[in-house]
Structure formats: structure tokens, C-alpha cells
């Protein structure tokens, strides 16, 4: 994988003394704190949304064959399901860069489990083929195919698009409590959030940045040399990315 270095003559912010820097930062901090408080308020409103019942017996496919939506809770009270876009019959390099980006950031699940939350990926493609991608990437979260019930699970929404959906259960009954798509799923990653703290940000062409700031990445551009970025370390480690192979 080739990654271009930032040229030495790339512009940087104006240099100031410490007092000036801290004063400007304190001005920005007022807005940052307001942003944090607004996020808290939105989360509070999200907790007060009504919910809608979903058939708990909707079928998924997992490592042991068919299972139900209720089974995917793994006995916990809540379930967060990420609906992974899939391109059937395409090689690993052609699979969704955005879904790969989001899913790669989900590693340690114990904090979610401590709050009685299960996280799982509901792939919008066939189980056997997509599970090989899961193995190639080295992901450890539960992985299911939602194909058997995709239209019912995403009723009224566009299938074939990334979605993040929150469910809760009351005994054997399942309810949908919230969902989002497109940039809403950025809550799953921390790389964008960390990039936003740096001078050059995401370096994407839609950002509001000073003149001559580097913006060589297109919006949502998450590939290098023809592959989603995190695939390269797996290829270099010798992992098999042939999704068409059969046991």
C-alpha cells in the first residue's frame, strides 16, 4: 500500500504566542462545550422516543444456520445491529469501503455488554460469502445474514444501504427504538473524530478549510490502491481474501 506524505511546503496555521493561542482556543471551547451539551440533549430525547414492535421471529442466518432476531440478542436486553452493504459475487477489494470503515472500528464489546447491549452485524448479503469477508478482516463481532428477512427488518427504508438500528426486548417481544443511516453511522468510528481534531481535518474535498489546505480525498474516500484501507494489512499478513472459495 502506498501512502503519500504531506509535502513539506503544505501551509500551516499562523504562528502566535502562547497567550494568543490560549485565548483563541478558549473562544472555541465555548462552542465545543455547547456542542457536547447539545449531544447530551439529543441523546436524552432519543431515550424518550416511542418504539415500534418488530416480529421477534424474523429469520437471520448465522454460523449454525437459521436463527431469529430474538436469538441475536444473546439474552441481553438491547441489540445494536449494523446493516452491512454487500455486493454479491464481488471480490473483497470491491466490498463496501464505508461499511468496512465503520465495522473495523468495532473491536472491544465488553463495555457494551456491561450495559446489557449486544452488538452484531446484519449483512445484506449471503451468509457464507460474507462470513469469509468477516474472517479475512479478522473481525470478532457476531455476524449474520439478514437476507431472509431484509425487507421486513428495514421496512419502509432503502435496502442495500448502510443502517444502524437499535432494538430492545421485553421478554420474547422485540421493539425497534431508533435508527440512522448515511453519515449517522459515523458514531461507530473514532478515526474521523480524531482527524477532526487535527490541523488538516479529514482532508476531504467537501470540508470548509483555509485556502490551499490539503484536500486530496473525495468525500467518503476510504480506499487506497483499489482496496478499502484496512484490507491492506490483512493482505500483507497473508490472509486469504477469496470470497468465492468453498469449504
C-alpha positions in Angstrom: 0.0 0.0 0.0 1.4 3.4 -0.9 0.5 6.4 1.2 1.6 9.9 0.1 3.5 12.0 2.6 2.3 15.6 3.3 4.6 17.9 1.3 6.9 20.0 3.4 5.6 23.2 1.9 2.0 22.5 2.8 0.5 25.5 4.6 0.1 25.6 8.3 -1.9 27.9 10.6 -0.5 31.3 11.6 2.1 31.2 14.4 1.1 33.1 17.6 2.4 33.5 21.1 1.0 31.2 23.8 -1.4 33.8 25.3 -3.0 34.5 21.9 -3.3 30.8 21.2 -4.9 30.1 24.5 -7.3 33.0 24.1 -8.5 31.8 20.7 -8.8 28.2 21.9 -10.9 29.4 24.9 -13.3 31.1 22.4 -13.6 27.8 20.5 -14.0 25.8 23.7 -17.3 27.7 24.4 -18.6 26.3 21.1 -17.2 22.8 21.8 -18.9 22.6 25.2 -22.2 23.8 23.7 -21.8 21.1 21.1 -21.3 18.5 23.8 -24.3 19.7 25.8 -26.5 19.6 22.6 -25.3 16.0 22.0 -26.4 15.1 25.6 -29.8 16.7 25.0 -30.2 14.8 21.7 -29.3 11.6 23.5 -31.9 12.4 26.2 -34.6 13.0 23.5 -33.6 9.7 21.9 -34.2 7.8 25.1 -37.7 9.3 25.1 -38.7 8.2 21.6 -41.7 5.8 21.2 -40.8 2.4 19.9 -42.4 0.1 17.3 -42.8 -3.7 17.6 -40.9 -5.9 15.2 -41.6 -9.6 14.7 -39.2 -11.3 17.1 -39.2 -14.4 14.9 -37.8 -12.8 11.7 -35.2 -15.1 10.3 -31.5 -14.5 10.1 -28.7 -16.8 9.0 -25.7 -17.5 11.3 -22.9 -20.0 11.8 -25.3 -22.7 12.9 -28.0 -22.0 10.2 -31.3 -20.2 10.7 -31.9 -18.1 13.9 -34.4 -15.4 14.9 -34.0 -11.7 15.6 -34.7 -12.5 19.2 -31.8 -15.0 19.2 -29.4 -12.3 18.1 -29.9 -10.5 21.4 -27.8 -13.3 23.0 -30.1 -13.0 26.1 -29.3 -9.3 26.6 -32.0 -6.6 26.9 -30.8 -4.4 24.0 -29.3 -5.0 20.5 -27.5 -2.7 18.2 -27.4 -4.0 14.6 -25.3 -2.6 11.8 -26.7 -3.5 8.4 -23.6 -4.1 6.2 -24.0 -3.3 2.5 -22.9 -6.2 0.3 -22.1 -6.7 -3.4 -22.8 -10.4 -4.2 -20.2 -12.2 -6.2 -17.7 -9.3 -6.0 -14.2 -9.8 -4.6 -13.1 -8.5 -1.2 -11.5 -5.4 -2.8 -14.9 -4.3 -4.2 -16.9 -4.6 -1.0 -18.2 -1.5 0.7 -15.5 0.8 1.8 -17.8 2.7 4.2 -19.2 -0.4 5.9 -15.6 -1.8 6.2 -14.5 1.5 7.7 -17.3 1.5 10.3 -17.1 -2.2 11.2 -13.3 -2.2 11.6 -13.7 0.3 14.4 -15.8 -2.0 16.4 -13.5 -4.3 18.4 -13.9 -4.5 22.2 -17.5 -5.3 23.0 -17.2 -5.8 26.8 -18.2 -2.2 27.6 -21.4 -2.6 25.6 -22.1 -6.0 27.3 -21.6 -4.3 30.7 -24.7 -2.2 29.8 -26.7 -5.2 28.7 -26.2 -4.4 25.0 -25.3 -6.8 22.2 -23.7 -5.6 19.0 -24.0 -7.6 15.8 -23.6 -7.1 12.1 -26.6 -7.9 9.9 -25.0 -8.4 6.5 -27.3 -7.6 3.5 -25.7 -10.4 1.5 -25.5 -14.3 1.7 -24.0 -15.7 4.9 -21.3 -18.0 3.5 -19.8 -15.4 1.2 -19.9 -12.5 3.6 -18.7 -14.6 6.5 -15.5 -15.2 4.6 -15.0 -11.5 4.4 -15.6 -11.3 8.2 -12.9 -13.9 8.6 -10.5 -12.2 6.2 -10.8 -8.9 8.1 -10.3 -10.7 11.4 -13.4 -9.2 13.0 -14.8 -10.9 16.1 -18.3 -9.4 16.5 -21.3 -11.6 15.8 -22.1 -11.8 12.1 -25.4 -12.8 10.5 -27.0 -12.6 7.1 -30.2 -10.5 7.2 -31.2 -11.6 3.7 -34.1 -14.0 4.8 -36.0 -11.1 6.3 -34.3 -7.9 5.0 -37.4 -6.2 3.6 -39.3 -6.8 6.9 -36.3 -5.7 9.1 -35.8 -2.5 7.1 -39.5 -1.9 6.2 -40.0 1.4 4.6 -36.3 2.0 4.2 -33.8 1.5 1.3 -32.2 -1.8 1.4 -28.6 -2.0 0.1 -27.7 1.0 2.2 -25.8 1.1 5.5 -28.1 1.3 8.5 -27.6 1.3 12.3 -30.6 0.1 14.2 -31.3 -0.1 17.9 -33.6 -2.7 19.4 -34.9 -3.6 22.8 -36.8 -6.6 24.0 -39.5 -7.2 26.6 -39.4 -10.9 27.3 -40.0 -12.5 23.9 -41.2 -9.3 22.2 -38.8 -7.2 20.2 -39.1 -3.4 19.5 -37.2 -1.0 17.3 -36.2 2.1 19.3 -34.1 4.2 16.8 -32.2 4.0 13.5 -29.9 6.1 11.3 -28.1 5.8 8.0 -25.5 7.6 5.8 -23.4 9.9 8.0 -25.3 9.0 11.1 -23.3 5.8 11.2 -20.1 7.8 11.8 -20.9 7.3 15.5 -19.3 3.9 15.1 -15.8 5.1 14.3 -13.2 7.2 16.1 -10.8 7.9 13.3 -12.9 10.7 11.8 -13.4 12.2 15.3 -9.7 12.2 15.8 -9.0 13.6 12.4 -11.4 16.4 13.1 -9.1 17.5 16.0 -6.1 17.9 13.7 -5.0 20.9 11.6 -5.9 19.4 8.3 -9.0 17.5 9.4 -10.3 14.7 7.2 -8.6 16.2 4.1 -11.8 15.6 2.2 -12.9 17.8 -0.6 -16.2 19.0 0.9 -14.7 20.4 4.1 -14.6 24.1 4.9 -10.8 24.6 5.3 -8.5 27.5 4.6 -7.2 28.1 1.1 -4.5 25.7 -0.1 -5.2 23.2 2.8 -4.7 19.6 1.5 -8.0 18.1 0.5 -6.9 15.2 -1.8 -9.5 12.8 -0.5 -13.0 12.8 -2.0 -15.9 12.8 0.4 -16.2 9.3 1.9 -13.0 8.2 0.1 -11.8 5.3 2.2 -9.7 3.3 -0.2 -6.1 3.3 -1.3 -4.7 1.5 -4.3 -8.0 -0.1 -5.1 -8.9 -1.5 -1.7 -10.6 -0.4 1.5 -7.7 0.9 3.6 -7.8 -1.7 6.4 -7.7 -4.6 3.9 -4.0 -3.9 3.1 -2.7 -5.1 6.5 -4.7 -8.3 6.1 -3.3 -8.9 2.6 0.2 -8.2 3.8 -0.3 -10.7 6.6 -1.1 -13.4 4.0 -4.8 -13.8 4.8 -6.9 -15.3 2.1 -9.4 -12.8 0.6 -11.0 -15.1 -1.9 -14.7 -14.9 -1.0 -15.7 -17.4 -3.7 -13.9 -20.4 -2.2 -15.9 -23.3 -0.9 -15.0 -25.4 2.2 
